[in-house]
């Protein structure tokens, strides 16, 4: 799975068509903001199903057992984004994206590298962290340069360039959004991403 991802938080059917029109390569269906049965999502594009917990920057505040059961069901219809700390309990099939979020800081480089090493054999590893200074952005981009199946970027507007920078350095996915809501801080709109990639 490679390319530009269009994240959809609400209005899944309407925005799925928009994502296809704008040239997305992959669509992320966020079920934590607005739930829709995964079997109702029809697309020619590869799908990623995500139920992001509130503690990781999402909207889900329910029972963890229920969340994992829904994600396991979703794995029959596309790839699933599952957080690293609960990956061992996940019993779904198919492609996975093992994600890690730190909304407060950027961990030491050794910790970022450990995540890449520990989980890269299972699927794409996605790391989103809060940068406080330039060296945090450098650490994130260094990780991408060393591991071919790692998507890593910094949250927020100041270091939003790491999203496109990481993709141009070889990260398999670049997350954007369609619709009225971003999937994360600093996430660019799909239309803007397409324009940027045309010139760099």
C-alpha positions in Angstrom: 0.0 0.0 0.0 1.6 3.3 -1.1 0.5 6.8 -2.0 -1.6 9.7 -0.8 -4.2 8.8 1.8 -7.4 10.8 2.1 -8.7 10.7 5.7 -12.5 11.0 6.1 -14.0 11.7 9.5 -17.7 12.4 8.5 -19.9 12.0 5.5 -18.1 8.9 4.4 -20.1 8.2 1.2 -20.1 11.7 -0.1 -16.4 12.4 0.8 -15.3 9.0 -0.6 -16.5 10.1 -4.0 -14.7 13.4 -3.5 -11.5 11.6 -2.6 -11.7 9.6 -5.8 -12.3 12.7 -7.9 -9.3 14.5 -6.4 -6.9 11.6 -7.1 -6.4 9.9 -3.7 -4.5 6.6 -3.8 -5.9 5.2 -0.5 -8.8 6.2 1.7 -8.8 6.2 5.5 -12.3 5.7 7.0 -12.3 7.1 10.6 -15.0 5.4 12.5 -14.3 7.1 15.8 -16.0 10.4 14.6 -18.9 8.9 12.7 -19.7 5.2 12.6 -20.8 3.5 9.4 -20.9 -0.3 8.9 -17.7 -1.2 7.0 -19.6 -3.4 4.5 -21.4 -0.3 3.3 -18.2 1.4 2.2 -17.7 0.7 -1.5 -14.6 1.9 -3.3 -12.2 0.9 -6.0 -9.4 2.4 -3.8 -7.7 0.5 -1.0 -9.3 1.3 2.4 -7.8 1.8 5.9 -10.3 1.5 8.8 -9.4 3.5 12.0 -11.0 3.9 15.3 -8.7 6.4 17.0 -8.9 6.6 20.8 -9.3 10.0 22.5 -6.0 9.5 24.2 -4.3 9.3 20.8 -6.0 12.4 19.3 -9.2 10.8 18.2 -12.8 10.7 19.4 -13.4 7.2 20.7 -14.0 7.0 24.4 -15.8 3.7 24.6 -14.9 0.2 25.7 -11.5 -1.1 24.4 -12.8 -4.7 23.9 -15.6 -3.4 21.7 -13.2 -1.2 19.7 -10.9 -4.2 19.0 -13.9 -6.3 18.0 -15.1 -3.7 15.5 -11.6 -3.4 14.0 -11.3 -7.1 13.7 -14.6 -7.1 11.7 -13.3 -4.2 9.6 -10.2 -6.3 8.6 -12.4 -8.3 6.3 -13.0 -5.1 4.2 -9.6 -3.4 4.2 -6.5 -2.6 6.1 -6.8 -1.7 9.8 -4.9 0.9 11.8 -4.1 -0.6 15.2 -2.1 1.0 17.9 1.2 -0.6 18.9 0.2 -1.0 22.6 -2.7 -3.2 21.7 -1.4 -4.9 18.6 -0.7 -8.2 20.5 -4.4 -8.4 21.3 -5.6 -7.8 17.8 -7.0 -10.9 16.0 -8.0 -9.5 12.6 -6.7 -10.7 9.3 -5.1 -8.8 6.3 -2.9 -5.7 6.2 -2.3 -3.6 9.3 -0.8 -0.3 10.0 0.7 -0.3 13.5 0.5 3.2 14.9 2.1 5.2 17.7 1.0 8.6 18.9 2.7 11.0 21.4 0.7 14.2 21.7 3.1 15.8 24.1 6.6 15.2 22.9 9.0 13.4 20.5 10.6 10.4 22.2 14.3 9.8 22.1 15.5 8.5 18.7 16.3 5.1 20.3 12.7 4.7 21.2 11.4 5.7 17.7 13.9 3.2 16.2 12.7 0.5 18.6 9.1 0.9 17.4 10.3 0.6 13.8 12.3 -2.5 14.5 9.7 -4.2 16.7 6.7 -3.8 14.3 7.9 -3.3 10.8 7.8 -7.1 10.0 4.0 -6.9 10.5 3.1 -4.0 8.3 3.5 -0.3 7.9 4.6 1.5 11.0 3.0 5.0 11.5 4.5 7.4 14.1 3.0 10.8 14.9 4.7 12.9 17.6 4.7 16.4 19.0 7.8 18.3 18.0 9.1 21.0 20.4 12.2 21.9 18.5 14.0 21.4 15.2 15.9 18.4 16.3 12.6 16.5 16.9 11.8 17.0 13.2 15.2 15.8 12.3 14.8 12.7 14.3 11.5 11.9 12.6 12.9 12.4 9.1 16.0 10.4 9.9 13.8 7.5 10.9 12.0 7.6 7.6 15.3 7.7 5.7 16.4 4.5 7.5 13.3 2.3 7.3 11.3 1.9 4.1 8.0 1.0 5.7 7.8 3.7 8.3 5.5 6.8 8.0 6.6 9.3 10.6 5.7 13.0 11.0 5.3 15.8 13.5 1.9 17.0 14.7 0.9 20.7 14.5 1.3 23.5 12.0 4.9 24.5 12.7 6.3 21.2 11.6 3.6 20.2 9.1 6.3 20.1 6.4 7.5 16.8 7.9 4.5 15.1 6.4 5.3 15.9 2.8 9.1 15.8 3.5 8.8 12.2 4.9 6.8 11.1 1.8 9.4 12.6 -0.5 12.1 10.8 1.5 10.4 7.4 0.9 7.6 7.0 3.5 5.0 4.8 1.9 2.0 7.0 2.8 1.2 10.7 3.0 -1.9 11.5 5.1 -4.3 14.3 3.9 -8.0 14.8 4.4 -11.2 15.5 2.6 -14.4 17.0 4.0 -14.8 19.5 6.7 -12.5 18.1 9.4 -8.8 17.2 9.6 -7.8 13.9 10.9 -5.0 15.4 12.9 -3.2 18.7 13.7 -1.3 20.0 10.7 -2.9 17.5 8.3 -3.2 19.1 4.8 -6.2 18.9 2.5 -5.9 16.4 -0.3 -6.3 19.1 -2.9 -3.3 21.1 -1.4 -1.2 17.9 -1.2 -1.7 17.2 -4.9 -0.7 20.8 -5.7 2.4 20.6 -3.5 3.5 17.2 -5.0 3.3 18.7 -8.5 6.0 21.2 -7.8 8.4 19.4 -5.4 
